[in-house]
Amino acid sequence: MDAIEVAAIALEDACAHLPNGGERRPGQEAMTRMVAESIADGNHLVVQAGTGTGKSLAYLVPAILSGRQTVVATATKALQDQLATKDLPFLVENLTPHLEREIVFSVLKGRSNYLCLQRLDEVADSRGSTKYGQRQLDGLAESADPDQLDVILEWAEQTTTGDRSDLSVEPSVATWAAVSVGSNECPGAARCPRGEECFAEEARASADVADVVVTNLHLYGIDVATDGAVLPPHDIAVLDEVHQIEDVLARSSGFELRSSRFRALVARSSAILANSAALMKFDELSGRLDEALRPHLGQRLVPADSPSLRSLLQLAQTRLDSLQADLRNIPNDGPADTGARRTRALKAVEALASDVEAALDLEGGPIPGPMVAWAEGSVDHPSLHIAPIAVAEILQTNLWGRQTVVMTSATIPENLARRIGLKTPEGEPTFSHRVEDVGSPFNFETQSLLYCATSMPDPREETFAKASHDEIERLATAAGGRMLALFTSRSALDAAVNALRDRLPWEVMHQDDLPKPSLLAQFAADETSCLFGTRGLWHGIDIPGPSLSLLVIDRVPFPRPDDPLLSARRDIVGRERAFREIDLPIAATELAQGVGRLIRSRSDRGIVAVLDRRLATSRAYRWDLLQALPDMPRTGNRAEALDFLARLND
C-alpha cells in the first residue's frame, strides 16, 4: 500500500475517535492525500481549504507518517495553541497503531518569550532579595513593576518551560524586558552563568529531537532570512495561514530602529559602566533619533539622503564604537555577574551597530534584493523600519530548494505563487509545485446570504458615514442584535460605536473594551450583543452559533495607498500593473477572511452585509472580489436582506 493510501486510512482511523464520531469530511481526506503525495514526490503544495475542513489533521497525519522532521508555522497564537494542546496530543493517542514509535512534538518561540534565569538572578539580587546579595540595579529593572516581579520570582521556582504565556498574570512590557533577553543580546548558553538551565535552550533542544515542531510564521521568516540559524533542520515545512507569508516574511527579514532600543542598551549597560562618558553621550541620542524621524512619519525615505537622519546615524556609529571600547575595558572576570552583563551588552552593541550601518546603506545588507525604509508610529514614539520589498528571492535562495513545503489557508490569493517566487512574474514555474482547492464542508447556498447595499452612497462621499450608521441600525434591528461589525479604519469604528451605542437596545462592545479573549467570550455568551472592531477581528475569530448571525463589513478592504512597503512594491511592478498585482489580491483576500467569520459550523446561518456598493457595481474588479468569496446567494435588495434576518431572528 502506498503512502497516500496509508495516510488516508490513518486519518479515517484517527478521526473515528473525534467527538463527532468520525463524520466524513471529503475535503479533509482530499487534502491529506495531496499532502502525502507532495511529501512522497518532494514537490511543494499550495492548498486552499475552507473553514471547517479540518486542515490541521489533514497535514499533520501524512507529515507524521512520513517519519520526517516537520516544522509547522502558524500566523496566530490561537492556532499554535490548538496544535500543541489539542491536535497533536489527539494524534499521539490515536495514530499509535500506524506508527513504530510514539510521536514527539514541541513548541518553539522566539528567545524573548522565555524567562532568562540569569537576568532574573540579577534583578533579584539588585532588589535585595534575601536569597542573594545586594547589587547594582540596572535601568530595565528600575522600570519593572515590583509586584509583577514578585509573581515571576515565585513562578520561576515552579515553571518547567519558562514560557511567558504560562504566567498567571500578563506582565507589563517593562517588567518582562527586565527578566528576558532577545537573540540580539543573548551570549549563548556556553557563555552564560545559567546557560545549563536556560529555558530557551531547553526549548531548542526539545525541538531538535521532535518529530513535529510548532512555531509561528514570524520566527519561521527569521529562520529563512538567516539561512536556518533559528529552527532545527527539517525536511517538511507546513505554513498555515500562508496568505500572510509575504508581509510576515518581509517584516521578519528586516529590522527596526527606535529610541527604545537605544534606551534599552543604556539600561543594560548602566549597572556595569559607572561614570562612563561614552554611555552618557550615547544616552542622549534616543531623543535626537525621535526628532530626526518625526518629519518622515508615514513616509518612505532613504536614511542616507536625509541630512538630519544621516548625521544622527553616523554619530550613533561613532558613539557605539566608544561605548563598545568602554565595555571591553571591563574585566570579563569581574565580580558577581559583571561578566554576563558585559557579554550581553557587547552583543547588543554589535547588533545595533550592524543595523545602523544597514540603514545607512540599504543596498549593502545581507538580505538579497532591494530594501525599503520608512518611518511609522506616533509623534511620541516614531520608528524607522527597514524591510525587503519582495521576498521571492529570499525564498528561492533559502527555502524552495531545501524542504518540501505545504502551504495552506482558507483563502489563497490568486497570485500567491508569483509573489513568493514559485513562479516567475510571467507565470512560469521556478520550482515544482501544485495549487489546489479542496472547497468547504459548509453549504453556503442554504446557510447564508451576501447582501451588498447598492442603495448606499459611494464610500468616498461625505454622506457615507451617516448612511452606514443608519443601515447598520436597520440590519441589527432585524437580526435582534447578534452582529459583528468590521471596519477598515479606526476612525470609522469609533464613529460607528459613538453613533449607535445609544440607538441599539443591545450591548454594543468596542474592540478596546476588554482583552480579546474576554471580549470574544462575552460576545459569544451574550447572544444579542453587538461587537464592533477593525482589522484585529478580521482574522482568527471563531464564534459558531446564533451569537454571530449578522456580519457587517463597511468597505472593501483595499490597502492604504500610502502604505510604504506596498508603495515600494507598486513601484517595482509599475503603475499599470500595480492595482491588479498588489492592491486587488490583498483586498480580495482580506474581504474573504472577513466573510469567513460568519459560517463556522454546519448549523450556522447568517448574512454578510457589505455596505460598499462597489462590490456590486464596479465593472473593473467586482468579479475578482466575488470569486474570492464562498458561493453564496447574493442580493442588493435591502428588503430581501431584512426579511432574511427577520426569519433568522424568529
Number of C-alpha atoms within 10 A of each C-alpha: 5 9 16 19 14 17 27 20 15 22 25 17 16 21 21 15 13 12 8 9 9 14 11 13 15 14 21 27 23 16 28 28 22 23 30 26 20 21 24 15 11 18 19 25 23 23 24 25 24 23 20 18 22 16 23 19 22 24 26 24 22 28 27 21 18 18 14 16 21 26 30 26 25 25 21 15 12 12 20 20 15 13 22 18 11 12 16 23 15 17 19 17 13 18 20 14 12 15 14 9 9 13 19 16 22 20 20 25 19 19 22 19 19 25 25 27 21 21 20 19 18 26 25 23 19 19 19 14 12 9 9 13 13 15 16 15 20 19 18 23 26 16 15 20 16 13 11 15 21 12 14 24 17 10 15 17 9 10 14 11 16 23 19 17 12 13 14 10 11 12 19 12 11 14 21 24 21 26 25 19 21 16 15 17 20 22 21 14 14 9 14 20 14 16 18 12 14 21 22 25 16 17 20 22 14 18 24 18 14 20 21 27 25 24 27 22 24 22 22 26 27 22 20 21 25 15 15 16 11 20 21 20 14 18 17 22 22 26 24 25 22 25 23 19 23 17 19 19 26 24 21 20 23 20 19 20 18 20 20 15 14 21 19 18 22 24 22 23 25 21 19 21 20 9 9 16 14 19 23 15 14 22 19 14 19 18 15 15 22 21 17 19 26 19 12 18 17 17 16 21 19 17 24 16 10 14 10 15 21 18 14 19 22 15 14 22 19 14 21 22 16 18 24 21 13 16 23 14 10 14 11 15 11 12 8 11 19 17 19 21 24 26 20 24 28 25 17 25 24 17 14 23 20 13 18 22 16 18 26 18 14 21 14 14 16 11 18 16 16 16 23 23 24 22 23 20 14 12 13 10 13 24 23 24 21 26 23 27 25 25 26 22 17 24 19 16 15 16 18 21 15 13 19 24 26 25 24 26 21 24 25 27 21 17 16 20 22 18 20 20 22 23 19 15 13 7 12 11 15 14 15 15 19 16 15 15 18 19 20 20 20 20 17 19 12 11 18 24 23 22 25 24 23 19 14 17 19 15 18 10 8 10 12 17 19 14 16 21 20 15 19 22 17 14 24 27 20 21 25 23 26 28 30 27 27 24 23 19 14 12 10 18 20 16 13 21 19 14 16 15 15 11 14 18 14 18 17 23 20 20 18 10 10 12 9 14 11 11 17 19 11 15 23 21 12 15 19 22 23 26 25 20 22 19 14 11 21 22 16 17 18 17 21 18 19 19 21 29 28 27 27 24 23 25 21 21 22 18 16 11 10 12 15 21 23 20 19 20 18 20 12 14 14 12 10 9 13 17 16 15 19 19 19 22 22 22 19 27 23 24 23 23 23 25 23 23 21 28 27 20 17 14 12 20 23 25 29 27 25 25 26 24 22 21 21 20 13 10 10 9 16 16 15 17 20 17 11 20 19 20 15 18 14 17 17 17 13 18 10 13 22 19 14 17 23 16 10 17 15 8
